[in-house]
């Protein structure tokens, strides 16, 4: 009998896992469960979820190839197909950003190609659309799954290995109260918002996408005679005005030019971080910051002197990093930054300090799982925001749309600070936002702050929750509170407690071949584990671990989960 493997979800993580599995020389039986009727696209890229104007926040050269690169796939499409995708052939470029639905088309094409490759390599692959997995139970020798079939019937299965690649969790209806949306997706729901005051919580690409979705329901973007993007409001929609808001009230910067693959790091690199984590210091975060500071100083001495890097620490670096932008009008800054980014791309010029922080984020991220509770809180409060801002830059077109809406006086940005409240009136739609010195009422309100972090108790599989085989990730309590004669104490901090191959750690007497690569459950200890590059690396880690275990080769288990950029959504 062939080894039986289940993949729950056919989005990018499931697809990259399948890519690794079909390379196995040993024939496998692979079953792919997908609750949607259209496997292979992934929720973040599905046309039923996205507005066609929503852009993916990843340049094509950064997207790991499945069977072929995105540029190669686009280049071999017919003119009619490119027209359907709203892509001009002359604009196909490895530095280009494309709509999310285009990436969905790409992934589905690659998924189908992998199915053919798998069958050619002797694997038995069964894709089951409209099959929602409702339970997972670990057993001594295998893993039991319960799936709800399209006709509502429940069916039971047993597998040797199960990959939980469930991706994004979107509610069935995002408008939980009249005019109050807890997510920008599905985007079609935003088209129902009437002209009037609209609030959007968030200023990232997801928030910009929500802004554009609402705006295009009430007007049109067009180029003027000089080639500058403008926004024309529709008749009877003049009352539309959208306010984006966040704690700092800052807009994201435009994508910046950099060399890829990444240049090596001299000081804050994998070897140095591994040395620190293995030493087990109670001052790990400060030691990591010292390496970060050394790397940044070597990369860009002028910028380091400008922000006073020598006097900065974990708590104060973010304030210095954001200081100039915080003092400027957000739209003036956005226009200036866009002009700089466009010039740098034309000249193939890399801003050294931005590039250094970009390359360091994934290295620093590998130290996060080793931080004690005190340092983890310090990291999340301030230092993390620097890396998120640096790598979560947005396509030029997103900034151009923002500026066009600003010129039309249809958008503003509000800084809420740390102490704000959002109330939903009992007898009216929308929301009221209150902060010190601020009170704003909105007829409609959209929470565009992204996918929340989830923990073991949030798992939608009772068999894992009730039996306690999947628990929350643990963090060492800071050593100053622990008796030196006693072993370090541990406390739960959320997420899932998994090993380097994403397997639950607490499976004594049960199968340990469940692989939890659902991003929302990993963010507590892997804060940068979002985006397509991460999906590729997780898929590679899981598939190689499965193949190695089937060979009986436990020595090849991964030693460190190398997780890269947060790109989506």
C-alpha positions as CSV (number, residue, x, y, z in Angstrom):
1,X,0.0,0.0,0.0
2,X,1.3,3.5,-0.9
3,X,2.1,5.9,2.0
4,X,-1.1,8.0,2.5
5,X,-0.6,11.8,2.8
6,X,-3.3,14.4,3.2
7,X,-2.9,18.1,2.4
8,X,-5.7,20.3,3.8
9,X,-5.9,23.4,1.5
10,X,-4.7,24.0,-2.0
11,X,-3.4,27.5,-1.7
12,X,0.3,28.5,-2.0
13,X,1.5,26.5,1.1
14,X,-0.3,23.4,0.0
15,X,0.9,23.8,-3.6
16,X,4.6,24.2,-2.6
17,X,4.2,21.2,-0.3
18,X,2.8,19.2,-3.2
19,X,5.8,20.4,-5.3
20,X,8.2,18.8,-2.9
21,X,6.1,15.6,-2.5
22,X,5.8,14.8,-6.2
23,X,9.6,14.9,-6.5
24,X,9.7,11.8,-4.2
25,X,11.1,8.7,-5.9
26,X,8.8,6.6,-3.8
27,X,5.3,6.5,-5.1
28,X,2.8,8.3,-2.8
29,X,-0.9,8.4,-2.3
30,X,-1.8,12.1,-1.9
31,X,-5.2,13.5,-1.1
32,X,-5.9,17.2,-1.3
33,X,-8.9,18.6,0.5
34,X,-10.2,22.0,-0.6
35,X,-13.3,23.5,0.7
36,X,-13.7,25.8,-2.3
37,X,-15.1,24.5,-5.6
38,X,-12.1,25.9,-7.5
39,X,-8.9,24.3,-6.1
40,X,-5.4,25.7,-6.7
41,X,-5.9,29.5,-6.3
42,X,-5.7,30.2,-2.6
43,X,-8.1,32.5,-0.7
44,X,-5.8,35.7,-0.9
45,X,-5.8,35.4,-4.8
46,X,-9.3,34.2,-5.5
47,X,-11.6,36.3,-7.8
48,X,-14.6,35.7,-5.5
49,X,-12.7,37.4,-2.7
50,X,-10.7,40.1,-4.4
51,X,-11.5,43.2,-6.4
52,X,-9.6,43.0,-9.7
53,X,-7.9,46.3,-8.7
54,X,-6.3,44.7,-5.6
55,X,-2.5,44.3,-6.0
56,X,-0.3,41.6,-4.7
57,X,2.5,43.0,-2.6
58,X,5.3,41.0,-4.1
59,X,7.3,41.7,-7.2
60,X,7.3,38.8,-9.7
61,X,11.1,38.1,-9.2
62,X,10.5,37.5,-5.5
63,X,7.8,34.9,-6.1
64,X,9.4,31.4,-5.8
65,X,8.8,29.4,-9.0
66,X,6.5,26.4,-8.8
67,X,7.0,24.7,-12.2
68,X,7.9,28.0,-13.9
69,X,8.4,31.6,-13.0
70,X,5.5,34.0,-13.0
71,X,7.2,36.0,-15.8
72,X,7.7,32.9,-17.9
73,X,4.0,31.9,-17.4
74,X,2.8,35.3,-18.3
75,X,5.0,35.5,-21.4
76,X,3.6,32.3,-22.9
77,X,0.0,33.4,-22.5
78,X,-1.9,34.5,-25.7
79,X,-2.8,38.1,-26.3
80,X,-6.4,37.3,-25.7
81,X,-5.6,35.8,-22.3
82,X,-3.4,38.7,-21.3
83,X,-6.2,41.1,-22.3
84,X,-8.6,39.1,-20.0
85,X,-6.0,39.5,-17.2
86,X,-5.7,43.2,-18.0
87,X,-2.0,42.9,-18.6
88,X,-0.1,44.5,-21.5
89,X,2.6,42.3,-22.9
90,X,5.1,45.2,-22.8
91,X,4.6,45.5,-19.1
92,X,5.6,41.9,-18.3
93,X,8.7,42.4,-16.1
94,X,10.3,40.6,-13.2
95,X,10.1,43.8,-11.1
96,X,6.4,44.3,-11.8
97,X,3.5,43.9,-9.4
98,X,0.3,42.2,-10.6
99,X,-3.2,42.0,-9.3
100,X,-3.9,39.3,-6.8
101,X,-6.3,37.5,-9.1
102,X,-3.5,37.2,-11.7
103,X,-1.4,35.3,-9.0
104,X,-4.5,33.1,-8.4
105,X,-4.5,32.2,-12.1
106,X,-0.8,31.5,-12.0
107,X,-1.1,29.2,-9.0
108,X,-4.0,27.3,-10.4
109,X,-2.1,26.7,-13.6
110,X,1.0,25.5,-11.6
111,X,-1.2,23.3,-9.4
112,X,-2.6,21.6,-12.5
113,X,0.9,21.1,-13.8
114,X,2.0,19.5,-10.6
115,X,-0.9,17.1,-10.7
116,X,0.3,16.0,-14.2
117,X,3.9,15.8,-13.0
118,X,2.9,13.7,-9.9
119,X,0.9,11.2,-12.0
120,X,3.9,11.0,-14.5
121,X,6.2,10.2,-11.5
122,X,3.9,7.4,-10.3
123,X,2.0,9.1,-7.6
124,X,-1.7,8.6,-6.9
125,X,-3.2,12.1,-6.4
126,X,-6.8,12.7,-5.5
127,X,-8.1,16.3,-5.4
128,X,-11.4,16.7,-3.5
129,X,-13.0,20.1,-4.0
130,X,-15.8,21.3,-1.8
131,X,-14.6,19.0,1.0
132,X,-14.3,20.8,4.3
133,X,-12.2,19.0,6.9
134,X,-14.1,19.4,10.2
135,X,-11.9,17.4,12.5
136,X,-8.4,16.0,13.0
137,X,-7.6,13.3,15.6
138,X,-4.1,12.0,16.3
139,X,-4.1,8.2,16.8
140,X,-1.2,5.9,17.8
141,X,-0.4,4.7,14.2
142,X,-2.1,7.3,12.0
143,X,-4.2,10.5,11.8
144,X,-8.0,10.4,11.4
145,X,-9.7,13.1,9.4
146,X,-13.4,13.9,9.2
147,X,-14.6,15.8,6.1
148,X,-17.9,17.3,5.1
149,X,-18.7,16.4,1.5
150,X,-20.6,18.7,-0.9
151,X,-23.9,16.9,-0.1
152,X,-23.4,17.5,3.6
153,X,-22.5,13.9,4.4
154,X,-19.6,13.3,6.8
155,X,-16.8,10.9,5.7
156,X,-13.9,9.5,7.7
157,X,-10.3,8.9,6.5
158,X,-7.0,7.8,7.9
159,X,-3.6,9.0,6.8
160,X,0.0,8.5,7.8
161,X,0.9,12.2,7.3
162,X,-1.4,15.3,7.4
163,X,-0.4,18.8,6.3
164,X,-2.7,21.5,7.8
165,X,-2.2,24.2,5.2
166,X,-5.6,25.9,5.9
167,X,-4.4,29.4,5.1
168,X,-6.6,32.4,5.8
169,X,-9.7,32.2,7.8
170,X,-12.4,34.5,6.5
171,X,-15.8,34.7,8.1
172,X,-18.8,33.8,6.0
173,X,-20.1,37.4,6.3
174,X,-17.7,40.2,7.1
175,X,-20.4,42.8,7.7
176,X,-21.0,41.7,11.3
177,X,-23.2,44.7,12.0
178,X,-24.8,47.2,9.6
179,X,-22.0,49.1,8.0
180,X,-19.3,47.5,10.1
181,X,-16.9,45.2,8.3
182,X,-14.3,43.1,10.2
183,X,-12.3,42.4,7.0
184,X,-11.9,43.9,3.5
185,X,-12.6,40.5,2.0
186,X,-14.6,39.5,0.2
187,X,-14.2,42.8,-1.6
188,X,-17.6,42.7,-3.3
189,X,-19.2,43.4,0.0
190,X,-17.3,46.8,0.1
191,X,-19.0,47.8,-3.1
192,X,-22.3,48.0,-1.3
193,X,-21.0,50.9,0.9
194,X,-22.9,54.1,0.1
195,X,-21.3,57.5,-0.5
196,X,-20.7,59.2,2.9
197,X,-18.0,59.2,5.6
198,X,-16.1,55.9,5.6
199,X,-13.5,54.8,8.1
200,X,-10.7,52.3,7.5
201,X,-8.7,50.9,10.4
202,X,-5.2,50.4,9.0
203,X,-2.9,52.1,6.5
204,X,-1.1,49.0,4.9
205,X,-1.6,47.6,1.5
206,X,-4.8,45.8,2.7
207,X,-6.2,49.1,3.8
208,X,-5.2,50.8,0.5
209,X,-7.0,47.9,-1.3
210,X,-10.1,48.5,0.8
211,X,-9.9,52.2,0.0
212,X,-9.6,51.6,-3.7
213,X,-12.5,49.1,-3.7
214,X,-14.8,51.6,-2.1
215,X,-13.6,54.4,-4.3
216,X,-14.0,52.6,-7.5
217,X,-17.7,51.9,-6.6
218,X,-18.2,55.7,-6.6
219,X,-15.8,56.9,-9.3
220,X,-13.0,56.2,-11.8
221,X,-9.2,56.5,-11.9
222,X,-7.9,58.0,-15.1
223,X,-4.8,59.5,-16.6
224,X,-4.9,63.2,-17.3
225,X,-3.2,64.8,-20.4
226,X,0.2,64.9,-18.6
227,X,0.0,61.2,-17.7
228,X,-0.8,61.8,-14.0
229,X,-3.4,59.5,-12.3
230,X,-6.5,61.4,-11.2
231,X,-9.8,60.3,-9.6
232,X,-13.1,61.4,-11.0
233,X,-16.0,61.1,-8.6
234,X,-19.3,59.8,-10.0
235,X,-22.5,61.8,-10.0
236,X,-24.5,61.5,-6.7
237,X,-21.3,60.2,-4.9
238,X,-19.9,63.6,-3.9
239,X,-20.5,62.9,-0.2
240,X,-17.9,60.1,-0.3
241,X,-14.9,60.7,2.0
242,X,-12.6,58.0,3.4
243,X,-10.5,58.3,6.5
244,X,-7.6,55.8,7.0
245,X,-6.4,55.5,10.5
246,X,-3.7,53.8,12.6
247,X,-1.7,54.4,15.7
248,X,1.0,56.4,14.0
249,X,-1.0,57.7,11.1
250,X,1.8,56.8,8.7
251,X,1.4,55.6,5.1
252,X,3.6,52.8,3.8
253,X,6.5,53.6,1.6
254,X,6.8,52.7,-2.1
255,X,8.6,49.5,-3.1
256,X,12.4,50.2,-3.3
257,X,14.9,48.8,-5.7
258,X,17.3,46.2,-4.3
259,X,19.6,43.4,-5.6
260,X,18.3,39.9,-5.5
261,X,19.3,37.3,-4.4
262,X,20.3,39.1,-1.2
263,X,23.9,40.1,-0.7
264,X,25.5,38.4,2.4
265,X,25.4,40.1,5.8
266,X,28.8,40.8,7.4
267,X,27.8,40.9,11.1
268,X,24.1,40.2,11.8
269,X,24.0,36.9,9.9
270,X,22.8,33.3,10.5
271,X,26.1,32.2,12.1
272,X,26.2,35.1,14.6
273,X,22.5,34.7,15.5
274,X,22.9,30.9,15.9
275,X,25.9,31.5,18.2
276,X,23.9,33.8,20.4
277,X,20.8,31.6,20.6
278,X,22.9,28.5,21.4
279,X,24.6,30.4,24.3
280,X,21.2,30.9,25.9
281,X,21.8,34.4,27.2
282,X,19.0,36.2,29.2
283,X,20.0,39.3,27.3
284,X,19.5,37.9,23.8
285,X,17.5,40.7,22.3
286,X,20.1,43.4,23.3
287,X,22.9,41.2,21.9
288,X,20.9,40.8,18.6
289,X,20.4,44.6,18.5
290,X,24.1,45.1,18.9
291,X,24.7,43.0,15.8
292,X,21.9,44.9,14.0
293,X,23.5,48.2,14.9
294,X,26.9,47.1,13.7
295,X,25.5,45.9,10.4
296,X,23.5,49.0,9.8
297,X,26.5,51.3,10.6
298,X,28.8,49.4,8.2
299,X,26.1,49.5,5.4
300,X,25.2,53.2,5.7
301,X,27.4,55.4,7.9
302,X,25.6,58.6,6.8
303,X,22.2,57.4,7.7
304,X,23.4,55.9,10.9
305,X,24.9,59.3,11.9
306,X,21.7,61.1,10.8
307,X,19.5,59.1,13.2
308,X,22.1,59.0,16.0
309,X,22.4,55.2,15.8
310,X,25.2,55.0,18.3
311,X,22.9,56.2,21.1
312,X,19.9,54.1,20.2
313,X,18.7,50.8,21.7
314,X,15.8,48.3,21.2
315,X,13.3,50.7,22.7
316,X,14.4,53.9,20.9
317,X,15.4,52.8,17.4
318,X,11.8,52.7,16.1
319,X,11.2,56.3,17.2
320,X,14.3,57.5,15.4
321,X,13.4,55.4,12.3
322,X,10.0,56.9,12.0
323,X,10.8,60.4,13.2
324,X,11.1,62.3,9.9
325,X,8.0,60.7,8.4
326,X,6.0,61.3,11.6
327,X,6.7,65.1,11.3
328,X,5.7,65.3,7.7
329,X,2.3,65.5,6.0
330,X,1.7,61.8,5.1
331,X,0.7,62.6,1.5
332,X,3.6,65.0,1.0
333,X,5.9,62.3,2.3
334,X,4.2,59.7,0.0
335,X,4.7,61.8,-3.1
336,X,8.3,62.5,-2.3
337,X,9.1,58.9,-1.5
338,X,7.4,57.7,-4.6
339,X,9.5,60.0,-6.8
340,X,12.6,58.8,-5.0
341,X,11.6,55.1,-5.5
342,X,10.8,55.6,-9.2
343,X,14.2,57.4,-9.8
344,X,16.1,54.7,-7.9
345,X,14.5,52.0,-10.0
346,X,15.3,53.8,-13.2
347,X,18.9,54.2,-12.1
348,X,19.1,50.7,-10.4
349,X,20.2,52.4,-7.2
350,X,19.8,50.7,-3.9
351,X,19.3,52.7,-0.6
352,X,21.8,51.0,1.6
353,X,20.1,51.3,5.0
354,X,16.7,50.1,3.6
355,X,18.4,47.1,2.0
356,X,20.4,46.2,5.2
357,X,17.2,46.2,7.3
358,X,15.4,44.2,4.7
359,X,18.1,41.5,4.7
360,X,18.3,41.4,8.5
361,X,14.6,40.9,9.2
362,X,14.6,37.2,8.5
363,X,17.8,36.7,10.4
364,X,16.5,38.6,13.4
365,X,13.3,36.7,13.1
366,X,15.1,33.4,13.8
367,X,16.1,34.7,17.2
368,X,12.5,35.6,18.2
369,X,11.5,32.0,19.1
370,X,14.4,32.0,21.6
371,X,13.5,35.2,23.4
372,X,12.3,35.1,27.0
373,X,8.9,36.7,27.9
374,X,10.3,40.1,28.8
375,X,12.4,40.4,25.6
376,X,9.5,39.1,23.4
377,X,7.3,41.8,24.7
378,X,10.0,44.4,24.0
379,X,10.5,43.1,20.5
380,X,6.8,43.1,19.6
381,X,6.2,46.6,21.1
382,X,8.7,48.5,19.0
383,X,11.6,46.8,17.2
384,X,9.3,44.6,15.1
385,X,7.5,47.6,13.6
386,X,10.8,48.7,11.9
387,X,11.1,45.4,10.0
388,X,7.4,45.3,9.1
389,X,7.5,48.8,7.7
390,X,10.7,48.2,5.7
391,X,9.6,45.0,4.0
392,X,5.9,45.8,3.7
393,X,6.4,48.5,1.1
394,X,3.7,48.8,-1.6
395,X,3.5,49.0,-5.4
396,X,3.9,52.3,-7.0
397,X,0.4,52.1,-8.4
398,X,-1.0,51.9,-4.8
399,X,0.7,55.2,-3.9
400,X,-0.4,56.8,-7.1
401,X,-4.0,55.9,-6.3
402,X,-3.7,57.3,-2.8
403,X,-2.4,60.5,-4.2
404,X,-5.1,60.7,-6.8
405,X,-7.8,60.3,-4.2
406,X,-6.0,63.0,-2.0
407,X,-6.0,65.4,-4.9
408,X,-9.8,64.8,-5.3
409,X,-10.2,65.5,-1.5
410,X,-11.6,62.0,-1.0
411,X,-9.1,60.6,1.6
412,X,-7.3,61.7,4.7
413,X,-5.2,59.9,7.3
414,X,-5.7,60.1,11.1
415,X,-3.2,59.2,13.8
416,X,-5.1,57.6,16.7
417,X,-2.2,57.0,19.2
418,X,-2.2,54.1,21.6
419,X,-5.4,54.8,23.4
420,X,-8.5,54.7,21.2
421,X,-11.9,53.1,21.2
422,X,-14.1,51.9,18.3
423,X,-17.8,51.8,19.2
424,X,-20.6,50.5,17.0
425,X,-23.9,52.4,17.7
426,X,-26.9,50.2,18.7
427,X,-29.4,51.9,16.5
428,X,-27.2,53.2,13.6
429,X,-24.7,51.7,11.2
430,X,-21.0,52.2,11.0
431,X,-18.8,53.2,14.0
432,X,-17.7,56.0,16.2
433,X,-13.9,56.3,16.8
434,X,-12.7,58.1,19.9
435,X,-9.1,59.0,21.0
436,X,-7.7,61.8,23.0
437,X,-8.9,65.0,21.3
438,X,-10.6,62.9,18.5
439,X,-14.2,61.8,17.9
440,X,-15.2,60.8,14.4
441,X,-18.4,59.1,13.2
442,X,-18.5,56.9,10.1
443,X,-21.5,55.6,8.2
444,X,-19.4,52.6,7.3
445,X,-16.2,51.2,8.9
446,X,-13.7,48.6,7.7
447,X,-11.2,46.8,9.8
448,X,-8.2,46.2,7.5
449,X,-5.6,45.4,10.0
450,X,-5.0,41.9,8.7
451,X,-5.3,38.3,9.8
452,X,-5.3,38.0,13.6
453,X,-2.9,35.7,15.5
454,X,-4.6,32.6,16.6
455,X,-3.7,30.0,19.3
456,X,-4.4,26.4,20.0
457,X,-7.8,27.0,21.5
458,X,-8.9,28.6,18.2
459,X,-8.2,25.5,16.1
460,X,-11.4,24.5,14.2
461,X,-10.7,20.8,14.9
462,X,-12.2,19.5,18.2
463,X,-10.1,16.4,18.2
464,X,-6.9,18.4,18.6
465,X,-8.3,20.9,21.1
466,X,-10.1,18.5,23.4
467,X,-7.3,16.0,23.7
468,X,-4.7,18.7,24.4
469,X,-2.2,17.2,21.9
470,X,-1.7,20.6,20.3
471,X,-0.8,23.3,22.9
472,X,0.2,27.0,22.9
473,X,3.8,27.9,22.1
474,X,5.9,28.3,25.2
475,X,8.3,31.1,26.2
476,X,11.0,31.1,28.9
477,X,10.2,33.4,31.8
478,X,13.0,35.9,32.2
479,X,15.9,34.5,34.2
480,X,15.8,37.3,36.8
481,X,12.6,35.8,38.2
482,X,13.8,32.2,38.3
483,X,15.9,30.7,41.0
484,X,19.4,29.9,39.6
485,X,19.2,26.4,41.1
486,X,16.0,25.6,39.2
487,X,15.5,25.0,35.5
488,X,14.0,27.9,33.6
489,X,10.2,28.3,33.9
490,X,8.0,28.3,30.8
491,X,4.8,30.2,30.1
492,X,2.4,29.9,27.2
493,X,2.4,32.9,24.9
494,X,0.0,31.8,22.2
495,X,0.2,30.2,18.8
496,X,1.1,26.6,18.4
497,X,3.9,24.7,20.1
498,X,5.6,23.1,17.1
499,X,9.1,21.8,16.3
500,X,11.3,22.9,13.5
501,X,9.3,20.9,11.0
502,X,6.0,22.4,12.3
503,X,4.9,19.2,14.1
504,X,3.1,19.5,17.5
505,X,5.5,18.8,20.3
506,X,3.0,17.2,22.8
507,X,2.1,14.0,21.0
508,X,3.3,11.3,23.4
509,X,1.8,8.0,22.4
510,X,0.2,9.5,19.3
511,X,1.4,10.0,15.7
512,X,3.7,13.0,15.3
513,X,3.1,13.3,11.6
514,X,0.7,16.3,11.7
515,X,2.3,19.4,10.1
516,X,0.8,22.7,11.2
517,X,1.6,25.3,8.5
518,X,-1.5,27.5,8.9
519,X,0.1,30.9,9.2
520,X,-2.3,32.5,11.7
521,X,-1.2,29.9,14.3
522,X,2.5,30.5,13.9
523,X,2.8,34.3,14.2
524,X,3.5,34.4,18.0
525,X,6.9,32.9,17.6
526,X,7.5,33.5,13.9
527,X,6.3,37.1,13.5
528,X,7.5,37.4,9.8
529,X,6.0,34.1,8.6
530,X,3.6,35.5,6.1
531,X,3.7,35.7,2.3
532,X,4.5,33.5,-0.6
533,X,8.2,33.1,0.1
534,X,7.3,31.8,3.5
535,X,4.7,29.4,2.0
536,X,7.4,28.0,-0.3
537,X,9.9,27.5,2.5
538,X,7.3,25.9,4.8
539,X,6.2,23.6,1.9
540,X,9.8,22.6,1.3
541,X,10.5,21.9,5.0
542,X,7.3,19.8,5.4
543,X,7.7,17.8,2.1
544,X,11.4,17.1,2.8
545,X,10.6,16.0,6.3
546,X,7.8,13.6,5.1
547,X,10.0,12.1,2.4
548,X,12.9,11.7,4.9
549,X,10.6,10.0,7.4
550,X,9.3,7.6,4.8
551,X,12.9,6.6,4.0
552,X,13.5,6.2,7.8
553,X,16.0,9.0,7.6
554,X,15.4,11.1,10.8
555,X,18.9,12.6,10.6
556,X,17.7,15.0,7.8
557,X,15.1,16.7,10.0
558,X,15.3,20.5,9.7
559,X,17.4,22.2,12.3
560,X,15.9,25.7,11.9
561,X,12.8,26.8,10.1
562,X,14.1,29.5,7.8
563,X,11.1,31.8,7.3
564,X,11.3,34.9,5.2
565,X,9.2,37.9,4.2
566,X,5.8,39.0,5.3
567,X,4.3,40.2,2.0
568,X,0.4,39.5,2.2
569,X,-2.0,40.8,2.5
